[in-house]
Structure formats: structure tokens, C-alpha cells
Amino acid sequence: MFCFHERITGARGTIQVAFTDREGGHSTGSMGSLNLGRTDVDELAAVRANGELVRRALGAELLVATHQVHGREVLVADESFLSGWGRDSWLGEAAGGPPLPQADAIVTDRPGIALVVRVADCVPVLLADATGGVLGVAHAGRAGVDLGVLEATVTAMRRLGAGRIEAVVGPHVCAGCYEVPPQMAEQLETRHPGIRATTRWGSDSLDLGGACGRQLEALGVGWRSVGGCTMTTPVLHSHRRDGDGAGRLAGLVCRVS
């Protein structure tokens, strides 16, 4: 179920940080058994059951997810927002609820809430202030890195009172596999020095994980990277490897008593 799971003791409870893989769930077919997205392809009952497995494993009351659009909008999951959020709300319209809010990051200072970021090659980043209990997640794909989604997330966390923030960068497509056109690599290198890289076969690529790390350091956030390359690790979901048959893995962070 989890390719990475860590518990951090904080002043306001235990913070759980986790990344899921493709195994141990209820889905069938090319998406593996643990798909946490793609309700347009997977059976709703399977995705719902997969979410319940993860929620119970973390001891969370609710999962909070968004419709990710490769931007930098941040959803603040505060008391007002959560008052209208139910057990199935993370499934959005697929479960008969309202559309998910469009955002590529979520922050909260509420306990019992598991923030969810879903990816299949992009970079999932989990953030936490263990002392203040402020949490965040960010979907840092190529566009998000370029637009500054991590800066927006950290800013929103500090508005909630976060002090010392630590981040975990999760599994994503590595620089050795993330091939892009030379012009794109050149343009992004101009804006984000060091992001341009080379694939294992010698073409232009991007190092998204390294770029995330440099942005976090510039923001005064400590960070570390866990997990492998989604494209070359069979137990992880990868759109570049599996195309439209790819499911979604999740990065989750929550604070429990």
C-alpha cells in the first residue's frame, strides 16, 4: 500500500507522511490494485474502497483532494471549508457530490484531515511544521515548478502560523527518463537554472525533483527525497510508461492525536 510511510512526533500530535504504490487495493487491470484517481476509467467502488484503506491506515477522519490543473492555486482546508466536506467528497462528481475545487496545493492546521496530492509522474511534495501542526501538499509538475506552486504553498502555510517547515519530495519521473524538446529545456533553464538535464539515452530532459529542492531551499524549507522513478519502478503509477491505462498514486500528510 505504501512505498513510504513515516510518523513524526510533533508538539500537537503525530504527523503521518506517506506515499502510496499500486498494490494492496481493490482496482483491477492495468492500473494495479491501488488506484486513487481515474474515476473516469476505474470503478467508483474500487477507488472509494482504496481511499478507505488509506484513510484507515493513517487514522484520518477525512481525505481532502482537489482537481489539479497544473497551476499554483492553494486550497485552505480551514474549519469553514471542512464544514461542507464529507467522507466521499474527495471523489467529487463521480460520487454524486459537487465538483472538486481546482487547486494544485492544499494547506491546513486542522487535525484528522489527510491532505491528498495525486500524481503519475509529476512531483508530489508533502510539507509539515511539526511544532505548529500546519500541513501542506503540492502537485509540482513541470508547469507547477515553473509557476511557483511551492512558493504559494509555503506562503499559505506561513499565513496559518507555520514556523519551521520540512518537506518530503516523493516518487516522480527522474531526469534520466523525463525527455522534453530542446527548446522547452532551454527556456526552463533560463528561468530555473539547473533544471535542464540529460536522459539516459542522451537527449534533453528536466530534473523536476532537483528543481523542487532548490526552490524549497530558497524558501528556507528543509527537504529530502524518497521513493524511486515512477517510469522505471513497476510498483509505481506512471503515465509516461502506461499511458491512458495509468492509475494515480497519492502523497498524503495528516496530523492525528
C-alpha positions in Angstrom: 0.0 0.0 0.0 2.7 2.5 1.0 6.0 2.8 -0.7 7.0 5.2 2.1 5.3 5.9 5.4 6.7 7.8 8.3 5.4 9.0 11.7 6.7 12.2 13.1 6.1 13.1 16.7 5.1 16.8 17.0 4.0 19.1 19.7 0.4 18.9 18.6 0.2 15.2 17.8 1.7 12.7 15.4 2.2 13.8 11.8 1.9 11.0 9.2 3.6 11.3 5.9 3.0 8.7 3.2 3.2 7.8 -0.5 1.1 5.0 -1.9 2.0 2.5 -4.6 0.0 0.2 -6.9 -0.5 -2.7 -4.6 -2.9 -3.9 -1.8 -6.1 -2.3 -3.1 -9.3 -3.2 -5.0 -8.8 -2.0 -8.5 -8.2 -4.4 -11.4 -6.5 -4.2 -14.8 -3.6 -2.0 -16.0 -3.9 0.4 -13.0 -2.8 -2.1 -10.5 -4.9 -2.8 -7.4 -4.4 0.6 -5.6 -5.6 3.4 -7.8 -6.5 6.6 -6.1 -7.7 8.6 -9.1 -9.0 8.0 -12.6 -12.7 7.5 -11.6 -13.4 8.1 -15.3 -11.8 4.7 -16.1 -11.7 2.8 -12.8 -14.8 1.5 -11.0 -16.0 4.1 -8.5 -16.5 1.4 -5.8 -12.8 0.3 -6.2 -11.5 3.9 -5.9 -13.7 4.5 -2.9 -12.5 1.3 -1.2 -8.9 2.2 -2.0 -9.4 5.6 -0.3 -10.9 3.9 2.7 -7.9 1.6 3.0 -5.5 4.5 3.0 -7.7 6.7 5.3 -8.0 4.0 7.9 -4.2 3.1 7.7 -3.4 6.8 8.6 -6.1 7.1 11.2 -7.6 10.1 9.4 -11.2 11.2 9.6 -11.4 12.6 6.1 -9.4 12.7 2.8 -9.2 16.2 1.1 -8.3 16.3 -2.5 -8.6 18.8 -5.4 -9.0 18.8 -9.1 -5.3 19.5 -10.1 -4.9 21.8 -13.1 -1.1 22.4 -13.2 -1.3 25.8 -11.6 -0.4 27.4 -8.3 -3.7 27.9 -6.6 -3.8 26.8 -2.9 -6.9 25.5 -1.2 -7.0 26.3 2.5 -8.8 23.5 4.2 -10.0 25.5 7.2 -13.0 24.9 9.5 -15.3 26.7 7.2 -14.3 24.7 4.2 -14.4 21.4 6.1 -17.9 22.0 7.4 -19.2 21.1 4.0 -16.8 18.2 3.3 -18.0 14.6 3.7 -16.4 11.2 3.7 -16.9 10.8 -0.1 -16.2 14.5 -1.1 -12.7 13.7 -2.2 -14.3 11.7 -5.1 -16.1 14.8 -6.4 -18.8 14.5 -9.0 -18.0 10.8 -9.6 -19.6 10.1 -6.2 -22.6 12.5 -6.8 -21.0 15.4 -5.0 -20.0 18.9 -6.2 -17.0 19.3 -8.4 -13.7 19.3 -6.6 -12.1 22.7 -6.1 -9.4 23.5 -8.7 -6.1 23.8 -6.9 -2.6 22.3 -7.1 -1.9 22.6 -3.4 -3.7 22.3 -0.1 -2.9 23.6 3.4 -4.5 23.1 6.8 -3.9 23.4 10.5 -6.8 21.1 11.3 -6.2 17.6 12.9 -7.6 14.4 11.5 -7.5 15.7 7.9 -5.4 13.8 5.3 -4.4 16.2 2.5 -4.0 14.3 -0.8 -1.9 15.1 -3.9 -2.3 12.6 -6.8 0.3 12.0 -9.4 1.5 9.6 -12.1 5.0 11.2 -12.9 4.7 14.7 -11.5 6.4 15.5 -8.2 4.3 15.1 -5.1 5.6 17.3 -2.2 4.5 16.9 1.4 5.2 19.7 3.9 4.8 19.9 7.7 5.6 22.2 10.6 5.8 19.5 13.3 5.7 22.1 16.1 2.8 24.2 14.9 0.9 21.4 13.3 0.5 23.2 9.9 0.5 20.9 6.9 0.6 21.2 3.1 0.8 19.2 -0.1 1.7 20.4 -3.6 1.4 19.0 -7.1 4.7 20.1 -8.6 4.7 19.1 -12.3 6.6 21.0 -14.9 4.1 23.8 -15.0 3.7 24.0 -11.3 7.5 24.2 -10.8 7.6 27.0 -13.4 4.7 28.9 -11.9 5.9 28.7 -8.3 3.4 26.3 -6.7 5.8 25.5 -3.9 6.3 29.2 -3.1 2.5 29.6 -3.0 2.1 26.6 -0.7 4.8 27.7 1.8 3.4 31.2 1.8 -0.1 29.9 2.6 1.3 27.6 5.4 3.1 30.6 7.0 -0.1 32.6 6.9 -1.6 29.8 9.1 1.2 30.2 11.5 3.8 27.7 10.3 7.3 28.2 11.6 10.0 25.6 10.7 8.7 23.7 7.7 10.2 20.4 6.5 9.3 18.8 3.1 9.4 15.4 1.6 9.7 15.1 -2.2 8.0 11.9 -3.3 8.3 9.5 -6.3 8.3 11.1 -9.7 9.8 10.6 -13.2 13.5 11.1 -12.9 15.8 13.3 -15.0 17.1 10.2 -16.7 13.6 9.5 -18.1 11.8 12.8 -18.4 12.6 13.7 -22.0 11.4 17.1 -23.3 12.0 19.1 -26.5 15.3 21.0 -26.5 13.6 24.4 -26.8 11.5 23.6 -23.7 14.6 22.6 -21.7 16.4 25.7 -22.8 13.5 28.0 -21.8 13.0 26.4 -18.4 16.8 26.5 -17.7 16.7 30.3 -18.3 14.1 30.7 -15.6 15.2 27.9 -13.3 19.0 27.3 -13.6 20.0 23.7 -13.1 16.7 22.2 -14.2 18.0 21.1 -17.6 19.4 17.6 -17.7 20.1 14.7 -20.0 18.2 11.4 -20.4 19.9 8.0 -20.1 19.9 7.9 -23.9 21.4 11.4 -24.3 18.5 13.7 -25.1 17.3 16.8 -23.3 15.3 16.3 -20.1 14.2 18.1 -16.9 15.2 17.4 -13.3 12.0 18.3 -11.6 13.0 16.8 -8.2 16.2 18.8 -8.1 14.3 22.0 -9.1 11.8 21.4 -6.3 14.7 21.0 -3.9 16.3 24.3 -4.9 13.1 26.1 -4.7 12.4 24.7 -1.2 15.9 25.7 0.0 15.4 29.2 -1.3 12.2 29.4 0.7 14.0 28.3 3.9 12.4 24.8 3.9 14.4 21.7 4.7 13.7 18.8 2.4 14.6 15.3 1.5 13.7 13.0 -1.4 12.2 9.5 -1.1 10.9 6.9 -3.5 12.1 6.0 -7.0 11.4 6.9 -10.6 7.8 6.3 -11.4 8.6 5.4 -15.0 11.1 2.6 -14.2 9.6 1.3 -10.9 6.9 -1.2 -11.8 5.2 -0.9 -8.4 4.5 2.9 -9.0 2.0 4.5 -11.3 3.4 6.2 -14.4 1.5 8.0 -17.2 4.7 8.1 -19.4 5.0 4.3 -19.1 1.4 3.2 -19.1 -0.4 6.0 -21.0 -4.1 6.2 -20.5 -4.1 3.0 -18.5 -2.1 4.6 -15.7 -3.7 5.0 -12.3 -2.7 7.5 -9.7 -0.5 7.3 -6.6 -1.1 9.6 -3.7 1.1 11.6 -1.4 -0.7 12.2 2.0 0.0 14.1 5.1 -2.2 14.3 8.2 -2.0 15.1 11.9 -3.6 12.7 14.4 -3.8 12.6 18.2 
